[in-house]
Amino acid sequence: MTDDVRGADWYGEDLSGREYTGTAFSGVDLSETTDEGAVFTDCTFHDCRFNGSRHTEAAFLNCTFTGCSFFEAAFDNCKLVGSRFERCSFGLLTVTGGDWSFVGLAGADLSKVRFRGVRLREADLAGARCAEAVLRDADLSGAELHQADLSGADLRGSDLSTLDPGDVTLRGATVDIAQAVVLVTALGLKVES
């Protein structure tokens, strides 16, 4: 399907199996929708509501989201490779597994969101506000974290190899022993027993 969708009310619909390429969605209410295996490729979403929606093994590939709301939305084993988010709200978003590599979330307010076991390779999280977020067992290799706020975040099990502890806010963040060694080493300290 490629026709543009404007102002549609899809509240509570099951989108499973649907495929869209190059479609522009504007002002669409996708609240409480569910889908398993839906595929959106090179689509744009402007002022759309995904509140309370549930996505399982869906794909949003190279999509652009502008001014969208994801309050209490859940993504389970979904692919969002190369997608970009601008001026979106993510209150209580939950992401479990899946591939969010190369995603653009620069400057996003990700406070209290939950990412578990998600691949975020080379994601742009520069300036992202992740206070009290859960970023457990995430692959953050190559991720851009310049001036990100990770205060109070749970980072246990995540790849922090490219994180510069002098360039991010980490006060109150939770890390495991292996990560502590990586961070201390990045600060130029020697770790000896």
N, C-alpha and C positions, 0 to 999 in steps of 0.2 A: 504494500500500500504506500502511495506517495503523496496523496492529496493532503493539503494543509488542513489542520483541525483547529478551529477557533471557538472558544467559549463553550465547548462541549461539557456536559455533565456525565461523567463516567463513574460517579460515586458508587463504590462497592462492586464494580464490574469485575469479571474474571477475564484477564487479558492473555491467558495462557495460549501459547502457540502463535500469537500474532507477530507479524514482521512488518517493520516500517523502515524505509530507506529515504533519507533526505527530506523527511517530513518536518514541517514547522508546527509545533503545538503552542497555542497562545491562549492563556486564560482557561486552561482545561482543568477541571476538578477530577483528580485521580485519587482522591482521599478514599481510604479503606479498600482500594483495588487490590486484587491478588493476581499473581501470574506465576506460571512455571514455564520457563524456557522461552519467554517472549524475547524478540530481538529488535533493537532499535539501532540503526547504523546511520551515522552522520546526520542525526536529527537535532533540532533545536527546541528547547522548552523555555517559554517566556511566561513568567507569572503563573506558573502551574502549581497546584497543590497536590503533594504526595503524602499528606498527613495520614498516619496510621496504615499506610499501604504495606503489603508484604510481597517481596520479590524473591523467587527461588530459582537459581540457575538461569537467571535472565541475563541479557547482554545489552549494555548501553555503550556502544563503541563509537569513540570520537564524537560524542554528543556535547552540546553546549546547553547549560542550565543557567538562566538569568532570572533573578528575583523569585526563585521557587522556594517552597516551604516543604521541609522533610520531617516535620514534627512527629516523633514516635514511629517513623518509617523503619522497616527492617529489610536488609539485603542479605540473603543467605547463599553463599557460593556463587555470587554474580560477577560478571566481568564489566568493568567500567573503564577499560583501557583507553587512555588518551582523551577522556572527557574533561570538560572544564566547567567550573562552578563560579558564578559571579553574583554577589549580593544575595546569596541564598541563606536560609535559616535552617539549622540542623538540630534543633532541640530534641534531645533524647534519641537521636538516631542510633541504630544498632546495626553493625556490619559484622558478619561472621563468615570467615573464609573468603575465597574469591580473589580476583586479580584487579587491583585498582592502580596498576602501574601507569606512570606518565600522566596521572590525574592532576589537574590544576586546581588547587585549593588555597592559593596564595591569599593571605589576609583573612581567611574564613574564620568565623567564630565556631569552633568545634568544642566548646566547653561542654564537658560531661557526655560527649558522644562515646560510643563503645565500638572499638575495632578489635576483633580477636582473630588471630591467624590469617590476617589479610596481607596480600602481596601489594606493597606500596613502593615498589622499585622506581626510583627516579621521579617520585611524585613531587610536585611543587607545593610545599607547605611553608614557604617563606612568609614570615609575619603572621602565621596562623595562631589563633588563640585557642590553645588546647588545655586550658586550666581544668584540672580534675577529670580529664578525659581518660579513658582506658585504651591503651595502645599495646595490648598484650600479644606476644609472639608474632609481631608484625615484621615483615621484611621491608625495612626502611633503607636498604642499601642504595646509595646514590641519591637518596631523597634530599631535596633542598629544604633545609631547616633554618635558614638565616633569620635571626631575630624572632623565632617562634617562641611562644610562651607555653612551656610544658610544666608550669608550677602545679604541684599536687597531682600530676598525671601518674598513672600506673604503667610503667614502661617495661615491666619484667618480660624477659624472653625475646624482646625485639632487637633487631640489628641496629646498633647505635654507632657503627664503625665510622660513619661519615659525619657524625654530630660533633660540632665544636662547642664544648661546654662553656667556653668564654663568650659565645655568640648567641646563646639561648638562655631563657629563664628556666631554671630547674628547681627552684626552692620547693622543698616538700615533695618532690617526685620520688616514686618508689622504683628502685632498680634491684636486680639480683647481683650476686657477688661477681660473676664474670663481667657484667656490665660496669660495675664499680671500678674494676681493674682497667677496662677500656677507657673510661672517663678520666680516671686519675692519670693514666698514661698520656691521654690527649692533653692534659694540663701540663705535661712536661715533668711529672713526678716519676720517681723510680719506685717500683713495688718490690720489696724483698721480704723474705720470711726471717 
